[in-house]
Amino acid sequence: MRTPVIAGNWKLYKTTGEAVELVGNLAPLVKHARDVEIIVAPVFTVLGSVAKAVAGSNIRLAGQDCFWEEEGAYTGEVSPGMLRDAGCSHVIIGHSERRQYFGETDETVNRKIRAAIDGGLSVLFCIGETLEEREADKTFVILKKQLSGGLAGITREQLDSVIVAYEPVWAIGTGRTASDGQAQEAHSFIRETLSGLHGKETADRIRILYGGSVKPENIKGLMAQPDIDGALVGGASLKADSFAAIVNFAG
Ligand code: PGA
């Protein structure tokens, strides 16, 4: 009942030519994918070109971040409306790299999520614990804090525009994926927490993606878990064949 989502986070990679080539190679490999939503998140500067290249395909576009104001004197920022204008339907908010290197907090994440939804975007809302937090047995405390902080003031209806991405920081870009069991345990906790915040019906509808060293070799096991509804993929989304193999996990 929850349609899986496979999203590629391209991070700070791919110039215009490389990005257009990548989606050009990807589109035919995933065109028969049924019952899965496919999203790619390129850098801002190539969004317009990639939007043209994916027009008419089943690939949708996401920004990697956005600001909470629609316009104004905010040098360097990009607003939800501008992402829509560039062809995005989604935006990633709260990625651990933004929390770690760019001072993103639960409060700024919350402001961005609310603005993005108001601006008509669906949000890929990232949460996840560091290795230090996991080893100190703080995983659930951190997840709960990030969820309640990030979603403060969000209504039940607005939550329908949110996709949660659980990305343990220690698994991102390290080749060290969470085991299927570790991921399922966290996802189940996230769904329970959402149920406490917004009711079971809403929590049962929301998609929770796993992220952190997802590859063609481990996607099947992850997707077999009852509370894992897709993946947010970094490194393996930079090549058409590996990302297509993840999209086509069921095939
Ligand atoms: P990775 O990145 O797949 O390269 O670990 C995932 C992410 O940061 O979204």
Residues whose N, C-alpha, C, O or C-beta is under 5 A from the ligand:
A	BS01	PGA	N9 A171 I172 G173 T174 G211 G212 S213 V214 L232 V233 G234 G235 A236
